[in-house]
Amino acid sequence: MKKIEAIVRPEVFQELREKLVHIGIGGLTVFEAAGCGNQKGKRGAFRGTSYELPLVSRIKVEMVTEEHRVDEIVGAILEACGTGQVGDGKIFISPIEEVIRIRSGERGKQAVL
């Protein structure tokens, strides 16, 4: 099993969600996030005063899936979220040793489905 974490622009989240549902991915965990990277934040102006916003709003999406679905999910994320601009986000993939559903005690693949 693998955990896929994607940090994406908020404006592309709805399209990403639709693509994931279309390929049969129903379970997600979603966080509001803020961060900075190559984009270096934003510049703003208020009443004639310029200021720097060091962090940019992002959405972090996490899901756990079977290993054979990783390429399909990554493809959906790239298709929905890629604009070709700095700040499109990142995808992280890591191994999951075990999954346990708290309610029933099911383990592994059955706990994720």
Contacts in CASP RR format, 6 or more apart in sequence:
PFRMAT RR
TARGET T0000
AUTHOR 0000-0000-0000
METHOD contacts of the structure
MODEL  1
MKKIEAIVRPEVFQELREKLVHIGIGGLTVFEAAGCGNQKGKRGAFRGTS
YELPLVSRIKVEMVTEEHRVDEIVGAILEACGTGQVGDGKIFISPIEEVI
RIRSGERGKQAVL
1 64 0 8 1.000
1 65 0 8 1.000
1 66 0 8 1.000
1 67 0 8 1.000
1 95 0 8 1.000
1 96 0 8 1.000
1 99 0 8 1.000
1 108 0 8 1.000
1 109 0 8 1.000
1 112 0 8 1.000
2 64 0 8 1.000
2 65 0 8 1.000
2 66 0 8 1.000
2 67 0 8 1.000
2 70 0 8 1.000
2 93 0 8 1.000
2 94 0 8 1.000
2 95 0 8 1.000
2 96 0 8 1.000
3 62 0 8 1.000
3 63 0 8 1.000
3 64 0 8 1.000
3 93 0 8 1.000
3 94 0 8 1.000
3 95 0 8 1.000
3 96 0 8 1.000
4 62 0 8 1.000
4 63 0 8 1.000
4 64 0 8 1.000
4 65 0 8 1.000
4 70 0 8 1.000
4 73 0 8 1.000
4 74 0 8 1.000
4 77 0 8 1.000
4 91 0 8 1.000
4 92 0 8 1.000
4 93 0 8 1.000
5 60 0 8 1.000
5 61 0 8 1.000
5 62 0 8 1.000
5 91 0 8 1.000
5 92 0 8 1.000
5 93 0 8 1.000
5 94 0 8 1.000
6 16 0 8 1.000
6 60 0 8 1.000
6 61 0 8 1.000
6 62 0 8 1.000
6 77 0 8 1.000
6 81 0 8 1.000
6 89 0 8 1.000
6 90 0 8 1.000
6 91 0 8 1.000
6 92 0 8 1.000
7 33 0 8 1.000
7 58 0 8 1.000
7 59 0 8 1.000
7 60 0 8 1.000
7 61 0 8 1.000
7 89 0 8 1.000
7 90 0 8 1.000
8 16 0 8 1.000
8 58 0 8 1.000
8 59 0 8 1.000
8 60 0 8 1.000
8 61 0 8 1.000
8 77 0 8 1.000
8 81 0 8 1.000
8 88 0 8 1.000
8 89 0 8 1.000
9 58 0 8 1.000
9 59 0 8 1.000
9 81 0 8 1.000
9 83 0 8 1.000
9 87 0 8 1.000
9 88 0 8 1.000
9 89 0 8 1.000
10 57 0 8 1.000
10 58 0 8 1.000
10 59 0 8 1.000
12 80 0 8 1.000
12 81 0 8 1.000
12 82 0 8 1.000
12 83 0 8 1.000
13 30 0 8 1.000
13 59 0 8 1.000
13 61 0 8 1.000
15 80 0 8 1.000
15 81 0 8 1.000
16 61 0 8 1.000
16 76 0 8 1.000
16 77 0 8 1.000
16 80 0 8 1.000
16 81 0 8 1.000
17 28 0 8 1.000
18 80 0 8 1.000
19 76 0 8 1.000
19 77 0 8 1.000
19 79 0 8 1.000
19 80 0 8 1.000
20 26 0 8 1.000
20 28 0 8 1.000
20 63 0 8 1.000
20 73 0 8 1.000
20 76 0 8 1.000
22 76 0 8 1.000
23 72 0 8 1.000
23 73 0 8 1.000
23 76 0 8 1.000
25 63 0 8 1.000
25 65 0 8 1.000
25 69 0 8 1.000
25 73 0 8 1.000
25 76 0 8 1.000
27 63 0 8 1.000
28 61 0 8 1.000
28 62 0 8 1.000
28 63 0 8 1.000
29 61 0 8 1.000
29 62 0 8 1.000
29 63 0 8 1.000
30 59 0 8 1.000
30 60 0 8 1.000
30 61 0 8 1.000
30 62 0 8 1.000
31 59 0 8 1.000
31 60 0 8 1.000
31 62 0 8 1.000
32 57 0 8 1.000
32 58 0 8 1.000
32 59 0 8 1.000
32 60 0 8 1.000
33 57 0 8 1.000
33 58 0 8 1.000
33 59 0 8 1.000
33 60 0 8 1.000
34 55 0 8 1.000
34 56 0 8 1.000
34 57 0 8 1.000
34 58 0 8 1.000
35 55 0 8 1.000
35 56 0 8 1.000
35 58 0 8 1.000
36 54 0 8 1.000
36 55 0 8 1.000
36 56 0 8 1.000
37 87 0 8 1.000
38 86 0 8 1.000
38 87 0 8 1.000
39 56 0 8 1.000
39 86 0 8 1.000
39 87 0 8 1.000
41 52 0 8 1.000
41 53 0 8 1.000
41 54 0 8 1.000
41 55 0 8 1.000
41 56 0 8 1.000
42 52 0 8 1.000
42 53 0 8 1.000
42 56 0 8 1.000
43 50 0 8 1.000
43 51 0 8 1.000
43 52 0 8 1.000
43 53 0 8 1.000
44 50 0 8 1.000
44 51 0 8 1.000
44 52 0 8 1.000
44 53 0 8 1.000
45 51 0 8 1.000
56 87 0 8 1.000
58 89 0 8 1.000
63 73 0 8 1.000
64 96 0 8 1.000
64 99 0 8 1.000
64 112 0 8 1.000
65 73 0 8 1.000
65 112 0 8 1.000
66 109 0 8 1.000
66 112 0 8 1.000
70 93 0 8 1.000
74 91 0 8 1.000
74 93 0 8 1.000
77 91 0 8 1.000
78 91 0 8 1.000
81 88 0 8 1.000
81 89 0 8 1.000
82 88 0 8 1.000
98 107 0 8 1.000
98 108 0 8 1.000
99 107 0 8 1.000
99 108 0 8 1.000
99 109 0 8 1.000
99 111 0 8 1.000
99 112 0 8 1.000
100 106 0 8 1.000
100 107 0 8 1.000
100 108 0 8 1.000
100 111 0 8 1.000
101 107 0 8 1.000
101 110 0 8 1.000
101 111 0 8 1.000
105 111 0 8 1.000
END
